[in-house]
Amino acid sequence: MKLKICGISDSNTLEHLTNHPHPPHFIGFVVNYPKSKRFVEYNKLKKLLKIDKRNSKYVAVLVKPNESILEKINKLPFDYYQIYDCTPDEIKIIKDKYSKKIIIAITVNDQNDVLKYQDYKDIADIVLFDSKGYEKSLSFDHQLIKNLKLNKKLMLAGNIQINDNLEKYTLVADIIDISGGLETSGLKDILKINYFLKKIKQINDEA
């Protein structure tokens, strides 16, 4: 089980994650969606990303990005672009032009939404199934994706909490993506982060 911690917006939290003995595999930053309380304005983002990622991968979370933001972040040390609300043709153009690995985000309400991944399976490096909430922490029925057979890594998001039974996620996903579940009063909570990273390590040690 790999882990992505998303919505990082301050240097103290980022340094804690990158220096942790068991860091998350992926660290996400909300790059162009100001509706999110976790949005990081470009000049702040540029300073933030000077922190050495060490053993983690940096992920730019993008909602229907335009050429302007893609050009601005082109030189930043992102390993992946996690993209919402783009067509397969738009994703292919972005991938070819900027040479980034792609996490294609499929927002799910019903089985018809799940099947949309088929349009992206030749472009995506990772397929993320998320709720329709975007900036809100909403859930969806994980049973909808339980029996999918992908030839890609499957990432799962949508109101994951630190006290969830994480073993159940190992049955449906390769990677879990958590953000609000590691916050207290809207801010990332180091104690919750440490607790969750320890849980992930225990699951992997027992696997």
Backbone as ProteinMPNN parsed JSONL, in Angstrom:
{"seq_chain_A": "MKLKICGISDSNTLEHLTNHPHPPHFIGFVVNYPKSKRFVEYNKLKKLLKIDKRNSKYVAVLVKPNESILEKINKLPFDYYQIYDCTPDEIKIIKDKYSKKIIIAITVNDQNDVLKYQDYKDIADIVLFDSKGYEKSLSFDHQLIKNLKLNKKLMLAGNIQINDNLEKYTLVADIIDISGGLETSGLKDILKINYFLKKIKQINDEA", "coords_chain_A": {"N_chain_A": [[0.838, -1.191, 0.0], [0.735, 2.036, -1.054], [1.088, 5.557, -0.314], [-0.434, 8.724, -0.714], [-0.205, 11.983, 0.377], [-2.141, 14.765, 0.342], [-2.714, 18.258, -0.532], [-0.808, 19.91, 0.668], [0.497, 22.869, 2.028], [2.263, 24.407, 3.448], [5.595, 25.101, 4.634], [6.622, 23.926, 6.976], [5.11, 21.576, 7.405], [5.68, 20.246, 5.024], [8.469, 19.866, 5.177], [8.53, 18.206, 7.4], [7.267, 15.92, 6.366], [9.0, 15.148, 4.224], [11.331, 14.589, 5.56], [10.659, 12.542, 7.186], [11.035, 9.276, 8.67], [9.517, 7.335, 7.423], [8.318, 8.304, 4.856], [5.522, 9.653, 2.899], [4.717, 8.204, -0.305], [3.884, 9.878, -2.307], [3.397, 13.395, -2.585], [1.047, 15.904, -2.597], [0.054, 19.007, -4.187], [-2.186, 21.67, -4.405], [-2.648, 23.365, -7.242], [-3.986, 25.07, -9.089], [-6.586, 25.725, -8.312], [-8.439, 27.791, -6.846], [-10.759, 27.659, -5.265], [-10.35, 25.734, -3.386], [-9.378, 25.388, -0.002], [-6.861, 24.589, 0.322], [-5.352, 25.516, -1.718], [-2.404, 26.67, -3.328], [-0.803, 29.577, -3.994], [1.072, 30.706, -6.874], [3.69, 31.989, -6.512], [4.245, 31.432, -3.838], [4.17, 28.659, -3.999], [6.386, 28.127, -5.602], [8.514, 28.78, -3.88], [8.022, 26.954, -1.844], [8.475, 24.489, -3.072], [11.181, 24.331, -3.222], [12.1, 22.869, -1.204], [13.727, 19.878, -0.578], [12.575, 16.973, -2.082], [13.361, 14.434, -1.465], [12.71, 11.149, -0.831], [10.146, 11.089, -1.804], [7.52, 11.673, -4.25], [6.631, 14.567, -6.029], [3.468, 16.003, -6.651], [1.464, 17.789, -8.861], [-1.662, 19.071, -8.473], [-4.238, 19.56, -10.624], [-6.964, 21.271, -12.003], [-8.678, 21.165, -14.875], [-6.465, 22.505, -16.366], [-5.111, 25.48, -17.883], [-3.064, 26.711, -20.629], [-1.47, 28.733, -19.666], [-1.031, 28.318, -16.827], [0.209, 25.844, -16.992], [2.563, 26.433, -18.369], [3.763, 28.105, -16.487], [4.327, 26.388, -14.342], [6.026, 24.611, -15.428], [8.807, 24.389, -15.033], [9.021, 23.688, -12.424], [9.672, 21.277, -9.781], [7.948, 18.949, -10.276], [6.849, 15.583, -10.337], [4.618, 14.247, -11.17], [1.553, 15.062, -12.846], [-1.599, 15.513, -11.628], [-4.668, 15.294, -12.939], [-7.824, 16.789, -13.386], [-10.949, 16.87, -15.123], [-10.29, 17.066, -17.9], [-10.23, 16.235, -21.383], [-9.405, 13.096, -23.035], [-7.795, 13.718, -25.293], [-6.827, 16.268, -24.628], [-5.321, 15.632, -22.353], [-3.356, 14.01, -23.493], [-1.958, 15.828, -25.092], [-0.884, 17.495, -23.104], [0.738, 15.65, -21.72], [2.574, 14.87, -23.699], [3.775, 17.319, -24.344], [4.89, 18.312, -21.955], [6.196, 16.24, -20.77], [5.559, 14.765, -18.418], [4.611, 12.403, -15.878], [1.303, 11.084, -15.621], [-1.467, 11.336, -13.496], [-4.592, 10.418, -13.857], [-7.634, 11.765, -12.945], [-10.658, 10.448, -12.021], [-13.842, 11.34, -11.276], [-16.359, 10.057, -9.205], [-19.708, 9.029, -9.145], [-21.477, 7.081, -9.893], [-21.679, 3.815, -11.529], [-21.35, 4.337, -14.253], [-19.661, 6.535, -14.285], [-17.303, 5.374, -13.342], [-16.533, 3.777, -15.498], [-15.436, 5.558, -17.257], [-12.718, 5.598, -17.077], [-11.681, 3.987, -19.02], [-11.335, 5.49, -21.303], [-9.001, 6.766, -20.866], [-6.992, 5.002, -20.384], [-4.742, 4.413, -21.916], [-3.188, 6.605, -21.685], [-2.817, 7.422, -19.076], [-0.634, 7.135, -16.233], [-1.2, 6.488, -13.661], [-4.376, 5.7, -12.336], [-6.76, 7.554, -10.742], [-9.469, 7.277, -8.601], [-11.941, 9.304, -7.419], [-14.106, 11.24, -5.248], [-17.003, 13.279, -6.095], [-16.517, 15.625, -4.868], [-14.393, 17.502, -5.027], [-13.164, 20.311, -3.681], [-14.343, 19.655, -1.301], [-14.636, 17.186, 1.306], [-15.856, 14.391, 0.347], [-17.512, 11.186, 0.046], [-17.523, 8.13, -1.92], [-19.04, 5.122, -3.215], [-16.984, 2.547, -2.693], [-17.216, -0.021, -3.546], [-17.886, 0.07, -6.167], [-15.571, 0.078, -7.635], [-14.276, -2.169, -6.931], [-13.868, -4.613, -8.292], [-12.424, -4.005, -10.537], [-10.1, -4.556, -13.146], [-7.219, -3.334, -13.803], [-4.496, -2.311, -15.925], [-2.89, -0.537, -14.835], [-1.622, 1.343, -12.02], [-3.867, 1.797, -9.329], [-5.332, 4.461, -7.712], [-6.927, 5.689, -4.788], [-9.233, 8.018, -3.544], [-11.223, 10.299, -1.515], [-12.635, 11.304, 1.109], [-11.18, 9.752, 2.971], [-10.258, 8.593, 6.164], [-8.293, 8.807, 9.22], [-8.839, 6.83, 11.047], [-10.022, 4.826, 9.647], [-10.591, 1.452, 8.505], [-7.878, 0.397, 7.186], [-7.051, -1.881, 5.906], [-9.146, -2.703, 4.298], [-8.953, -1.035, 2.147], [-6.764, -1.993, 0.833], [-7.776, -4.009, -0.656], [-8.93, -2.88, -2.853], [-7.31, -0.908, -3.966], [-4.06, 0.344, -5.014], [-2.812, 2.542, -4.076], [-3.505, 4.962, -1.616], [-5.099, 8.118, -1.123], [-4.991, 10.828, 0.863], [-6.249, 13.719, 2.535], [-7.981, 15.87, 3.904], [-8.52, 14.223, 6.099], [-6.247, 14.274, 7.625], [-6.201, 16.616, 8.968], [-6.711, 19.255, 11.376], [-9.016, 21.551, 12.34], [-8.859, 22.585, 9.737], [-6.164, 22.658, 9.106], [-3.105, 20.924, 8.372], [-2.209, 18.334, 10.558], [0.37, 17.441, 12.54], [0.54, 15.353, 14.425], [-1.553, 13.663, 13.651], [-0.655, 13.03, 11.1], [1.73, 11.619, 11.694], [0.658, 9.426, 13.072], [-0.862, 8.228, 11.036], [1.037, 7.601, 9.059], [2.471, 5.72, 10.483], [0.536, 3.697, 10.724], [0.252, 2.928, 8.028], [2.822, 1.918, 7.555], [2.806, -0.282, 9.291], [0.837, -1.922, 8.11], [2.084, -2.505, 5.678], [4.342, -3.836, 6.616], [3.193, -6.127, 7.587], [2.2, -7.321, 5.386]], "CA_chain_A": [[0.0, 0.0, 0.0], [1.444, 3.312, -1.102], [0.311, 6.656, 0.258], [-0.29, 10.117, -1.147], [-0.769, 13.008, 1.248], [-2.422, 15.869, -0.57], [-3.114, 19.539, 0.027], [0.258, 20.517, 1.48], [0.579, 24.293, 1.68], [3.21, 25.141, 4.298], [6.934, 24.512, 4.616], [6.859, 23.084, 8.16], [4.525, 20.258, 7.148], [6.406, 19.598, 3.935], [9.767, 19.416, 5.681], [8.277, 17.056, 8.267], [6.984, 14.762, 5.521], [10.154, 14.718, 3.431], [12.37, 14.112, 6.47], [10.111, 11.469, 8.013], [11.674, 7.981, 8.368], [8.626, 6.569, 6.536], [7.579, 9.377, 4.187], [4.558, 9.22, 1.887], [5.3, 8.018, -1.635], [3.502, 11.027, -3.119], [2.955, 14.586, -1.85], [0.292, 16.684, -3.572], [-0.118, 20.447, -4.012], [-3.289, 22.187, -5.226], [-1.903, 24.37, -8.003], [-4.76, 26.053, -9.865], [-8.002, 25.635, -7.943], [-8.557, 28.692, -5.69], [-11.893, 27.311, -4.403], [-9.856, 24.873, -2.32], [-8.645, 26.068, 1.073], [-5.481, 24.098, 0.262], [-4.723, 26.108, -2.9], [-1.128, 27.359, -3.09], [-0.533, 30.579, -5.032], [2.276, 30.307, -7.61], [4.964, 32.443, -5.927], [4.446, 30.643, -2.61], [4.454, 27.298, -4.436], [7.765, 28.087, -6.101], [9.39, 28.739, -2.704], [7.742, 25.715, -1.117], [9.039, 23.338, -3.776], [12.636, 24.307, -3.083], [12.383, 21.84, -0.198], [14.127, 18.623, -1.227], [11.524, 15.942, -1.97], [14.012, 13.212, -0.976], [12.206, 9.873, -1.357], [8.758, 11.234, -2.225], [7.259, 12.27, -5.554], [5.78, 15.751, -5.946], [2.325, 15.921, -7.561], [0.68, 19.0, -9.093], [-3.089, 18.788, -8.635], [-4.691, 20.541, -11.612], [-8.342, 21.15, -12.482], [-8.778, 21.726, -16.227], [-5.418, 23.537, -16.465], [-4.893, 26.15, -19.163], [-1.661, 26.75, -21.039], [-0.754, 29.704, -18.834], [-0.537, 27.693, -15.599], [1.127, 24.753, -17.351], [3.859, 27.042, -18.68], [4.341, 28.642, -15.251], [4.834, 25.333, -13.45], [6.817, 23.673, -16.23], [10.171, 24.223, -14.51], [8.976, 23.274, -11.022], [10.109, 19.873, -9.685], [6.851, 17.989, -10.169], [7.034, 14.286, -10.984], [3.328, 13.858, -11.728], [0.42, 15.975, -12.903], [-2.888, 14.87, -11.331], [-5.515, 16.185, -13.733], [-9.274, 16.645, -13.395], [-11.81, 17.599, -16.071], [-9.731, 17.225, -19.239], [-10.518, 15.135, -22.304], [-8.214, 12.3, -23.357], [-6.936, 14.447, -26.246], [-6.153, 17.34, -23.88], [-4.306, 14.994, -21.51], [-2.257, 13.542, -24.337], [-1.178, 17.013, -25.469], [-0.128, 17.906, -21.914], [1.762, 14.645, -21.428], [3.608, 14.93, -24.737], [4.474, 18.608, -24.334], [5.609, 18.601, -20.709], [6.942, 15.038, -20.377], [5.26, 14.423, -17.028], [3.724, 11.277, -15.646], [-0.056, 11.579, -15.448], [-2.5, 10.701, -12.682], [-5.872, 10.885, -14.366], [-8.609, 11.732, -11.861], [-12.03, 10.152, -12.41], [-14.745, 11.575, -10.149], [-17.315, 8.952, -9.279], [-21.001, 9.014, -8.483], [-22.112, 5.803, -10.212], [-20.864, 2.904, -12.336], [-21.035, 4.974, -15.538], [-18.472, 7.366, -14.067], [-16.148, 4.474, -13.213], [-16.141, 3.265, -16.815], [-14.735, 6.6, -18.02], [-11.268, 5.353, -17.056], [-11.289, 3.29, -20.251], [-10.941, 6.485, -22.302], [-7.697, 7.33, -20.499], [-6.082, 3.951, -19.919], [-3.493, 4.402, -22.675], [-2.466, 7.862, -21.422], [-2.54, 7.572, -17.644], [0.328, 6.284, -15.526], [-1.972, 6.066, -12.495], [-5.78, 6.097, -12.407], [-7.299, 7.933, -9.437], [-10.922, 7.375, -8.46], [-12.187, 10.284, -6.36], [-15.504, 11.638, -5.136], [-17.373, 14.476, -6.85], [-16.453, 16.745, -3.941], [-13.318, 18.46, -5.293], [-12.587, 20.93, -2.482], [-15.008, 19.114, -0.117], [-14.317, 15.781, 1.581], [-17.03, 13.553, 0.144], [-17.224, 9.777, -0.19], [-18.301, 7.404, -2.912], [-19.109, 3.697, -2.918], [-15.768, 1.9, -3.201], [-17.571, -1.291, -4.181], [-17.998, 0.313, -7.609], [-14.279, -0.156, -8.296], [-13.614, -3.293, -6.267], [-13.512, -5.714, -9.191], [-11.758, -3.527, -11.747], [-8.794, -5.117, -13.475], [-6.491, -2.33, -14.581], [-3.07, -2.557, -16.144], [-2.264, 0.641, -14.245], [-1.821, 1.471, -10.585], [-5.137, 2.421, -8.985], [-5.282, 5.312, -6.53], [-8.262, 5.902, -4.239], [-9.414, 9.187, -2.681], [-12.614, 10.553, -1.188], [-13.017, 11.277, 2.523], [-10.45, 8.735, 3.757], [-10.004, 9.09, 7.52], [-7.162, 8.11, 9.842], [-9.297, 5.664, 11.814], [-10.629, 3.841, 8.759], [-9.969, 0.135, 8.386], [-7.058, 0.547, 5.98], [-6.934, -3.165, 5.212], [-10.184, -2.815, 3.262], [-8.498, -0.306, 0.962], [-5.792, -2.814, 0.092], [-8.532, -4.904, -1.546], [-9.408, -2.173, -4.054], [-6.394, 0.114, -4.478], [-2.613, 0.243, -4.791], [-2.381, 3.793, -3.448], [-4.586, 5.775, -1.072], [-4.843, 9.558, -1.2], [-5.681, 11.431, 2.006], [-5.963, 15.135, 2.738], [-8.718, 16.41, 5.043], [-8.451, 13.313, 7.236], [-5.039, 14.555, 8.413], [-6.268, 18.017, 9.377], [-7.468, 19.719, 12.532], [-9.434, 22.938, 12.082], [-8.47, 23.003, 8.398], [-4.71, 22.677, 8.928], [-2.477, 19.628, 8.549], [-1.905, 18.062, 11.961], [1.554, 16.568, 12.559], [0.246, 14.15, 15.199], [-2.363, 12.784, 12.802], [0.235, 12.556, 10.025], [2.608, 10.578, 12.244], [-0.176, 8.257, 13.378], [-1.275, 7.586, 9.793], [2.225, 7.011, 8.443], [2.787, 4.513, 11.254], [-0.441, 2.678, 10.337], [0.606, 2.446, 6.686], [4.022, 1.082, 7.686], [2.416, -1.549, 9.921], [0.131, -2.717, 7.104], [3.069, -2.995, 4.711], [5.214, -4.805, 7.284], [2.448, -7.358, 7.803], [1.772, -7.869, 4.087]], "C_chain_A": [[0.877, 1.247, 0.0], [0.492, 4.424, -0.677], [0.628, 7.971, -0.441], [-0.948, 11.012, -0.109], [-0.921, 14.268, 0.419], [-2.777, 17.146, 0.193], [-2.084, 20.158, 0.945], [0.439, 21.964, 1.038], [1.53, 25.09, 2.561], [4.521, 24.373, 4.407], [7.193, 23.604, 5.811], [6.328, 21.674, 7.947], [5.311, 19.524, 6.079], [7.762, 19.089, 4.394], [9.596, 18.203, 6.602], [8.051, 15.794, 7.431], [8.235, 14.253, 4.811], [11.28, 14.178, 4.295], [11.908, 12.946, 7.337], [10.797, 10.15, 7.665], [10.826, 7.094, 7.453], [7.735, 7.556, 5.776], [6.52, 8.83, 3.24], [5.242, 9.086, 0.534], [5.036, 9.224, -2.534], [3.051, 12.156, -2.2], [2.308, 15.525, -2.866], [0.093, 18.137, -3.168], [-1.224, 20.927, -4.949], [-2.798, 23.455, -5.929], [-2.795, 25.432, -8.64], [-6.247, 26.038, -9.543], [-8.25, 26.476, -6.69], [-9.748, 28.407, -4.779], [-11.461, 26.441, -3.224], [-9.113, 25.69, -1.273], [-7.182, 25.642, 1.078], [-4.726, 24.631, -0.965], [-3.448, 26.858, -2.511], [-0.853, 28.297, -4.272], [0.87, 30.372, -5.602], [3.572, 30.74, -6.931], [5.28, 31.713, -4.619], [4.824, 29.21, -2.973], [5.911, 27.146, -4.863], [8.769, 28.018, -4.941], [9.25, 27.407, -1.968], [8.47, 24.533, -1.75], [10.568, 23.353, -3.829], [13.063, 23.302, -2.012], [12.622, 20.513, -0.912], [13.07, 17.554, -0.989], [12.054, 14.612, -1.427], [13.397, 11.969, -1.606], [10.739, 9.918, -1.775], [8.692, 11.792, -3.64], [6.32, 13.457, -5.359], [4.723, 15.711, -7.046], [1.625, 17.275, -7.647], [-0.766, 18.598, -9.331], [-3.702, 19.922, -9.46], [-6.129, 20.244, -12.04], [-8.465, 21.907, -13.793], [-7.746, 22.835, -16.452], [-5.351, 24.166, -17.853], [-3.397, 26.243, -19.446], [-0.835, 27.674, -20.157], [-0.196, 29.051, -17.571], [0.435, 26.564, -15.916], [2.511, 25.299, -17.699], [4.541, 27.546, -17.415], [4.972, 27.547, -14.398], [5.78, 24.367, -14.155], [8.19, 23.383, -15.639], [10.183, 23.814, -13.035], [9.173, 21.763, -10.924], [8.974, 18.877, -9.436], [7.185, 16.719, -10.933], [5.777, 13.843, -11.71], [2.416, 15.078, -11.833], [-0.843, 15.147, -12.656], [-3.971, 15.771, -11.906], [-6.982, 15.776, -13.678], [-9.854, 17.4, -14.599], [-11.151, 17.932, -17.408], [-10.095, 16.015, -20.098], [-9.255, 14.305, -22.525], [-7.266, 13.021, -24.31], [-6.167, 15.559, -25.542], [-5.044, 16.764, -22.997], [-3.104, 14.565, -22.338], [-1.36, 14.696, -24.76], [-0.301, 17.459, -24.305], [1.017, 16.938, -21.642], [2.909, 14.727, -22.424], [4.438, 16.206, -24.629], [5.366, 18.781, -23.106], [6.34, 17.386, -20.133], [6.784, 14.714, -18.89], [4.45, 13.136, -16.972], [2.346, 11.814, -15.236], [-0.848, 10.69, -14.497], [-3.819, 11.252, -13.198], [-6.914, 10.692, -13.267], [-10.012, 11.542, -12.426], [-12.914, 10.388, -11.19], [-15.982, 10.697, -10.31], [-18.583, 9.235, -8.476], [-21.703, 7.668, -8.698], [-21.2, 4.992, -11.138], [-20.485, 3.509, -13.687], [-19.804, 5.865, -15.425], [-17.21, 6.499, -14.022], [-15.628, 4.076, -14.588], [-15.408, 4.303, -17.669], [-13.223, 6.368, -18.046], [-10.789, 4.714, -18.358], [-10.824, 4.257, -21.333], [-9.515, 6.986, -22.074], [-6.628, 6.266, -20.267], [-4.774, 3.903, -20.687], [-2.625, 5.625, -22.401], [-1.987, 7.936, -19.985], [-1.429, 6.645, -17.181], [-0.319, 5.709, -14.273], [-3.405, 6.541, -12.71], [-6.287, 6.329, -10.983], [-8.825, 7.973, -9.521], [-11.215, 8.203, -7.214], [-13.692, 10.544, -6.283], [-15.754, 12.859, -6.021], [-17.13, 15.754, -6.036], [-15.476, 17.843, -4.301], [-12.825, 19.046, -3.983], [-13.241, 20.432, -1.198], [-14.606, 17.649, 0.063], [-15.591, 14.955, 1.506], [-16.594, 12.127, -0.137], [-17.945, 9.282, -1.437], [-18.206, 5.919, -2.577], [-17.908, 2.967, -3.533], [-16.045, 0.54, -3.832], [-17.665, -1.151, -5.707], [-16.693, 0.007, -8.35], [-13.601, -1.435, -7.806], [-13.113, -4.355, -7.241], [-12.87, -5.259, -10.496], [-10.41, -4.218, -11.926], [-8.074, -4.13, -14.398], [-5.077, -2.815, -14.848], [-2.264, -1.34, -15.697], [-2.419, 0.569, -12.735], [-3.127, 2.234, -10.329], [-4.974, 3.178, -7.672], [-6.714, 5.629, -6.099], [-8.262, 7.118, -3.329], [-10.893, 9.317, -2.351], [-12.934, 10.315, 0.268], [-12.406, 10.108, 3.289], [-10.04, 9.345, 5.094], [-8.949, 8.231, 8.216], [-7.594, 6.876, 10.623], [-10.035, 4.646, 10.967], [-9.9, 2.5, 8.857], [-9.164, 0.12, 7.092], [-6.907, -0.756, 5.212], [-7.97, -3.294, 4.096], [-9.768, -2.076, 1.988], [-7.495, -1.118, 0.157], [-6.487, -3.764, -0.87], [-8.94, -4.231, -2.839], [-8.366, -1.261, -4.688], [-4.935, -0.218, -4.18], [-2.101, 1.421, -3.968], [-3.613, 4.452, -2.841], [-4.123, 7.222, -0.954], [-5.664, 10.225, -0.098], [-5.281, 12.895, 2.138], [-6.662, 15.635, 3.993], [-8.668, 15.535, 6.28], [-7.24, 13.526, 8.127], [-5.009, 15.99, 8.918], [-7.046, 18.19, 10.671], [-7.755, 21.196, 12.319], [-8.877, 23.464, 10.756], [-6.98, 23.045, 8.125], [-4.148, 21.272, 9.13], [-1.963, 19.495, 9.982], [-0.775, 17.032, 12.011], [1.292, 15.281, 13.333], [-0.574, 13.155, 14.383], [-1.525, 12.205, 11.659], [1.116, 11.418, 10.533], [1.842, 9.283, 12.522], [-0.505, 7.499, 12.092], [-0.094, 6.94, 9.081], [2.637, 5.727, 9.166], [1.829, 3.378, 10.885], [-0.107, 2.075, 8.97], [1.825, 1.523, 6.764], [3.663, -0.28, 8.291], [1.714, -2.481, 8.926], [1.136, -3.315, 6.117], [4.012, -4.022, 5.335], [4.531, -6.159, 7.435], [2.068, -8.044, 6.486], [2.712, -8.98, 3.621]], "O_chain_A": [[1.654, 1.481, 0.925], [-0.728, 4.262, -0.677], [1.783, 8.289, -0.721], [-2.112, 10.818, 0.24], [0.051, 14.778, -0.14], [-3.092, 17.12, 1.382], [-2.436, 20.855, 1.896], [0.523, 22.258, -0.155], [1.603, 26.313, 2.443], [4.549, 23.149, 4.286], [7.909, 22.611, 5.682], [7.001, 20.694, 8.265], [5.581, 18.33, 6.203], [8.159, 17.982, 4.03], [10.417, 17.285, 6.587], [8.58, 14.728, 7.749], [8.496, 13.05, 4.803], [12.1, 13.393, 3.821], [12.684, 12.422, 8.137], [11.114, 9.913, 6.5], [11.355, 6.206, 6.785], [6.533, 7.629, 6.03], [6.602, 7.676, 2.819], [6.227, 9.77, 0.258], [5.842, 9.555, -3.404], [2.411, 11.921, -1.175], [2.925, 15.898, -3.864], [-0.022, 18.465, -1.986], [-1.205, 20.63, -6.143], [-2.564, 24.482, -5.292], [-2.393, 26.593, -8.723], [-7.074, 26.31, -10.413], [-8.27, 25.936, -5.584], [-9.761, 28.859, -3.634], [-12.127, 26.413, -2.189], [-8.319, 26.571, -1.605], [-6.356, 26.255, 1.754], [-3.589, 24.233, -1.215], [-3.409, 27.576, -1.512], [-0.692, 27.848, -5.407], [1.763, 29.912, -4.89], [4.479, 29.921, -6.789], [6.438, 31.413, -4.331], [5.692, 28.612, -2.336], [6.575, 26.165, -4.528], [9.755, 27.285, -5.014], [10.237, 26.816, -1.529], [9.014, 23.681, -1.048], [11.173, 22.465, -4.428], [14.234, 22.931, -1.925], [11.821, 20.085, -1.743], [12.712, 17.261, 0.152], [11.278, 13.765, -0.983], [13.551, 11.756, -2.809], [10.153, 8.876, -2.069], [9.676, 12.315, -4.162], [5.339, 13.371, -4.62], [5.02, 15.429, -8.207], [1.238, 17.843, -6.626], [-1.066, 17.872, -10.278], [-3.689, 21.083, -9.053], [-6.464, 19.114, -12.394], [-8.37, 23.134, -13.825], [-8.116, 23.982, -16.701], [-5.511, 23.485, -18.866], [-2.572, 25.895, -18.602], [0.35, 27.433, -19.926], [0.987, 29.209, -17.27], [1.393, 26.353, -15.173], [3.521, 24.686, -17.356], [5.759, 27.43, -17.278], [6.029, 27.753, -13.8], [6.276, 23.419, -13.547], [8.683, 22.259, -15.732], [11.254, 23.615, -12.461], [8.876, 21.04, -11.875], [9.031, 18.07, -8.508], [7.734, 16.767, -12.033], [5.844, 13.155, -12.728], [2.493, 16.001, -11.022], [-1.122, 14.196, -13.387], [-4.175, 16.884, -11.423], [-7.341, 14.617, -13.886], [-9.321, 18.424, -15.028], [-11.431, 18.982, -17.986], [-10.248, 14.906, -19.587], [-8.153, 14.766, -22.23], [-6.049, 12.938, -24.144], [-4.989, 15.773, -25.824], [-3.959, 17.338, -22.904], [-1.961, 14.742, -21.917], [-0.138, 14.558, -24.785], [0.878, 17.764, -24.488], [2.14, 17.362, -21.365], [4.077, 14.662, -22.041], [5.656, 16.178, -24.802], [6.464, 19.33, -23.202], [7.027, 17.499, -19.118], [7.761, 14.426, -18.199], [3.701, 12.817, -17.895], [2.239, 12.857, -14.592], [-0.901, 9.47, -14.657], [-4.125, 12.428, -12.997], [-7.062, 9.596, -12.725], [-10.497, 12.361, -13.207], [-12.756, 9.71, -10.174], [-16.569, 10.605, -11.388], [-18.538, 9.62, -7.307], [-22.418, 7.177, -7.824], [-20.1, 5.423, -11.482], [-19.409, 3.221, -14.21], [-19.0, 5.943, -16.354], [-16.181, 6.855, -14.597], [-14.418, 4.042, -14.813], [-14.821, 3.957, -18.695], [-12.528, 6.876, -18.926], [-9.634, 4.879, -18.75], [-10.012, 3.893, -22.185], [-8.898, 7.558, -22.973], [-5.478, 6.599, -19.982], [-3.781, 3.398, -20.164], [-1.471, 5.684, -22.826], [-0.901, 8.443, -19.702], [-1.294, 5.521, -17.665], [-0.024, 4.584, -13.871], [-3.631, 7.646, -13.204], [-6.251, 5.434, -10.138], [-9.395, 8.62, -10.399], [-10.799, 7.859, -6.108], [-14.45, 10.117, -7.154], [-14.826, 13.402, -6.62], [-17.5, 16.844, -6.473], [-15.686, 18.998, -3.931], [-12.132, 18.36, -3.232], [-12.759, 20.743, -0.108], [-14.277, 16.961, -0.903], [-16.32, 14.836, 2.491], [-15.448, 11.882, -0.513], [-18.858, 9.934, -1.943], [-17.386, 5.511, -1.754], [-17.835, 2.794, -4.75], [-15.211, 0.01, -4.565], [-17.539, -2.132, -6.439], [-16.707, -0.289, -9.545], [-12.484, -1.747, -8.218], [-12.046, -4.933, -7.033], [-12.779, -6.032, -11.45], [-9.677, -4.432, -10.96], [-8.299, -4.105, -15.609], [-4.53, -3.624, -14.098], [-1.123, -1.137, -16.114], [-3.252, -0.181, -12.228], [-3.444, 3.195, -11.031], [-4.542, 2.623, -6.662], [-7.599, 5.813, -6.935], [-7.408, 7.248, -2.451], [-11.718, 8.547, -2.842], [-13.444, 9.256, 0.634], [-13.055, 9.537, 4.165], [-9.539, 10.468, 5.15], [-8.738, 7.075, 7.85], [-6.79, 5.969, 10.837], [-10.614, 3.701, 11.502], [-8.734, 2.441, 9.247], [-9.712, -0.142, 6.021], [-6.663, -0.744, 4.005], [-7.706, -3.919, 3.069], [-10.178, -2.444, 0.887], [-7.387, -0.953, -1.058], [-5.861, -4.272, -1.801], [-9.262, -4.905, -3.817], [-8.523, -0.874, -5.846], [-4.617, -0.948, -3.241], [-1.098, 1.318, -3.261], [-4.663, 4.499, -3.483], [-2.95, 7.513, -0.722], [-6.894, 10.188, -0.128], [-4.134, 13.267, 1.889], [-6.025, 15.809, 5.031], [-8.763, 16.041, 7.398], [-7.197, 13.026, 9.25], [-3.952, 16.523, 9.254], [-7.914, 17.388, 11.013], [-6.836, 21.995, 12.139], [-8.478, 24.624, 10.654], [-6.564, 23.425, 7.031], [-4.651, 20.514, 9.959], [-1.366, 20.418, 10.536], [-0.944, 15.893, 11.577], [1.774, 14.22, 12.936], [-0.32, 11.951, 14.42], [-1.671, 11.037, 11.3], [1.235, 10.379, 9.883], [2.327, 8.187, 12.238], [-0.435, 6.27, 12.059], [-0.223, 5.835, 8.554], [3.094, 4.77, 8.54], [2.252, 2.23, 10.749], [-0.178, 0.86, 8.785], [1.859, 0.475, 6.118], [4.166, -1.311, 7.845], [1.972, -3.685, 8.907], [1.046, -4.492, 5.767], [4.434, -4.967, 4.668], [5.184, -7.202, 7.416], [1.664, -9.206, 6.478], [2.507, -9.554, 2.552]]}, "name": "protein", "num_of_chains": 1, "seq": "MKLKICGISDSNTLEHLTNHPHPPHFIGFVVNYPKSKRFVEYNKLKKLLKIDKRNSKYVAVLVKPNESILEKINKLPFDYYQIYDCTPDEIKIIKDKYSKKIIIAITVNDQNDVLKYQDYKDIADIVLFDSKGYEKSLSFDHQLIKNLKLNKKLMLAGNIQINDNLEKYTLVADIIDISGGLETSGLKDILKINYFLKKIKQINDEA"}
